[in-house]
Amino acid sequence: MSKVVFITGISSGFGKFTSSYLAEKGYTVYGTYRTECEHHPKVKVLQMDVKDKMQVENCIEQVLKQEGRIDILINNAGMHTGGAIEITPLDNVAAQMDTNFMGAIYTVKAVLPIMRQQGGGTIVNISSIGGLMGLPFQGYYSACKFAIEGFSEALRMEVKQFNIKVIVINPGDFHTNNTRNRKNVFAADNIEDYNLQFSKSLAVIENDENNGWHPEVLARKMYKILEEKHPANRYVIASWDQRLAVLLKRILPGKWFAGVLSSHYGIR
């Protein structure tokens, strides 16, 4: 029997390629989007804003009525805010947290009763290496990904008794629409120092992203993970230097690692 996948945010990037690849591999895939988008013909699409709890519950109920089960939830939908913490408007912060964190909470809470009753399932939360280290001028993005990390760790222990697996994916830099869609915030003239440093750091951020891997790499890896009988709790899918950074974060004294990261982003 084909496994039923519910994946959020399929309009571009990870969601687009992962939904398409899983559908090609025989999964029954339901993908959500907020605005109209091109999609694979085998992917069943639902219009949904993850920030709207009622829309989330209604879409998941539609899939349940149609398929009778949901085997896999992939929390992929997200947005990205860039800029100094001090001057980023609270509306941007709220949108960041509501999309990347609260949206995941809404979907998880909606599918857990289904997975418990059917005797198991898999929840995949897309985090980031930015969820393992605070990234300068991406502080609120890191904050919501850190939240996903703690949420996933606690959830994994709570639902183990129900045969529900919780997997965290930590991508590094990928070449997606994220660079173009990031909501960058620059300061007013009276805080010009932020603008100068943010411009330097943003150039590094965008260069890393534009030279990152194609999202199909993650899609193929996702398929292999979902096919594993005993998947790991976490998968860091990134270049060797970014995986090294994750390792260094764990083993170096905090000040030393902060120096390494600051240097990478041109912060002196």
N, C-alpha and C positions, 0 to 999 in steps of 0.2 A: 504494500500500500504506500502511495506517495505521501511523504511527509508534508505537512502544511506549514508554511512560513509566513509570518506577518512581519514586514520590515518597513520602517518609517523613513521618509525622506529619500525617495527614489528619483528625484528630478535631475540629479547630477552626481558626479563623483562616486564615492563608495556605494551609495545606495543604488544608483543607476546600474553600475557594472555588476554588483553583487546580486541584485534581483534578477538581472538578465542571465548571469552565469548559472545561478541555482535553477532557474526555470529550464535552461537548456539541459541541465543534468537530471531533470525529471522531477524536481520538487514542485509542489503546488504553491505558487508564490502570490501573495497579496501584498502590494506595495502602496504606500500612501504618499500623497504629494499635496502641497498647499496651493500651488498654482499649476495650470496646465503645462504638461511637458510631454516630450516624446518618450516612449517606453517600449520594451520588448513585447511583441504580440502575445507571448505566452504568459506575461505577467498581468494579473488581474489588479486593476487599479482602483483606489478609493481616495476621494478628496477629503483631506483631514488636516487640521492645524493641531499639532501636538500640544499647543498651549491651552487648548480648549478641552477640558475634562469630558464634557458631554459628547463632543465629537469623537474622542478616542473611544469611549465606552460604546457608542453607537456603531462605530466601524468594526470593533472587535466582535460585537454581537452579530453583525451581518456575516462575518466570516464563520462564526460558530454555527449559525443557522444554515449556512451553505455547506459547510464541510463536516460539522459535528465535532471538530477538535481543532486545536492549534498546538502544533508540536514544537515550533521554534519561534521565539520572538527576537528580533534584531533591532535594538534601539540605536538607530543611525542618525536620525534627524538632528540638525544642529545649525548654529550660526556662530559667528566669530566677531568679537569686538577687539579693536586695537587702540592703544593710547595709554597715556599715563593714568594711573589709578586716581590721582587727585582730581583731574579735570574731566573724567568720563562722566557724562550725565547719568543720573540714577535711572532714567528711562532705558538707557542702553544696558545698564547692569541688570535691570529687571528682565528685559527681553532675553539677555544672555542666559540667565539662570532659569527662566521659565521655559525656554526652548530646550536647552541642553540637559537640565537636571529635572525640573518638574515634569517635563514631557515624558521622560523615562519613568518617573514615578507613576504617572497616570497609566501608562501602558502596562507596567509591571503589576500594579494593583488590579487591573482589569483582567489580565490573563492568569494570575495565580489561582483563582478559584477553579478555572477551567483545567489547568494543568494538574492541580491536586486531585480533582475528580476523575481525570482520565488516567491517573497513575504515573505521571511524569512529564517531563518536557525539558527544553533548553532555553535559557535566556542569555543573549549575547549583548553586552553593553559596550558600545564603542567609546573608549576613552581617548587617550592620547599620551605621548611621552610628556606632554604638558600637564598631565595629571599625576606625573611622578616627580616633577620639578617645576618650581614657579618660574615662568618665562617673563622676562622684562617686557613691559608695554603690551603684554597679553595677560595681565594679572587676573582679570575677571574670567577669561577663558580658562586659565589654569584653575581658578577657584571652583568653577562648575565641574571640571574634570576630576579634581581632587574629591569633590563631593560624590561623584560617580564611583570613585575608588572605594571610599568608606562604605557607601550604600551597598555596593556589590559584595564586599567582604562580609558584612553583617547578613545580607540576604542569603548568601551561599550557605551559611551555617544554619539559618532558620529553616530553609526548605530542603535540606539534604534528606530529611526523613521522608519526604514525599517523592523522592527520585527525580528532583528538579535540579538540573545543573546550571550553574551561573558562571559564565565565561566573560572575561574582560579582554578587549583588544586594545592595544596601545600602538597606534600607527605613528610613524615618524612623519617626515615631510613627504607629501605626495603632490603631484601636479594635478590639481583639481580647480574648480571654480572658486575655491575658498579665497584665493588671493584677490580676485576681482570683487567678490561679494563681502569681504571683511568691512565692517563699519569702523573706519579709522577716525579718531577724534584728535584734533589738534587744539592747542591751548590758545587763549587770547594773548595779545601782545605782552601783557604784563607778566606772563610766565613763559617768555620766549625760550628759556633754557630747555624746557621740556620739548619744544618743537625741534630744536637743533638735534638733541639726542635721539628723539623718536624717529626723525628722518633718517639718521644714520642706522639705527637699529632696524627700521622698517625695510631699508634696502637689503640688509642681510636676511631678514625674514623672508622677503619676497624672492630673493635669489635662491634660498634653500628650497622654497616651495616650487619654484619654476623648474628647478633641476632635480626635483624629487621623482619618485617612481610613479608609474602609471597606475591608476586605481584598479586596473584589472589584476595587478599583482595581489592586492588584498582580496579581491573577489575569489581568485583561485585558492588562496590560502584559507579563506573562510570555508570553502567547500570541503577542503581536506580536514579542517577542524571539525566540521559538523559530521563528517563521516567516521571520525574516531570514536571508538567505543568508550575510551576513558580519556577525554580531553583534559588538558591542563587548565588550571584556574586562570592563567594569564598568557597572552602571546604578545610579545613586542615585535611588531612588523616594521622594521626600519633598516636603514643602511648600517654598515658596521660601525661607523663613527658615532652614530646616534645610539646604537646599542651599547657602545663603550661609555657614552655619557650617562646612560641609565646605570651602568655598573659603577661608574665613578661616584655617582650621587649616593650610592649605598655605602661605599667604602672610604671615601675621603672625608676629612673634617669639613664641617659646613662652610667655614670661611674659605677653605681651599677650593671647594667646588664652586662657590659663588664667584671666585676669581676667574676660574676657567670659563664659566658661563658668561660672565660679564665681558671677558675678552672676546669671546666669539661674537657677541652682539655689539662690539665697538664701544663698550662703556669703560671709561678709564677712571 
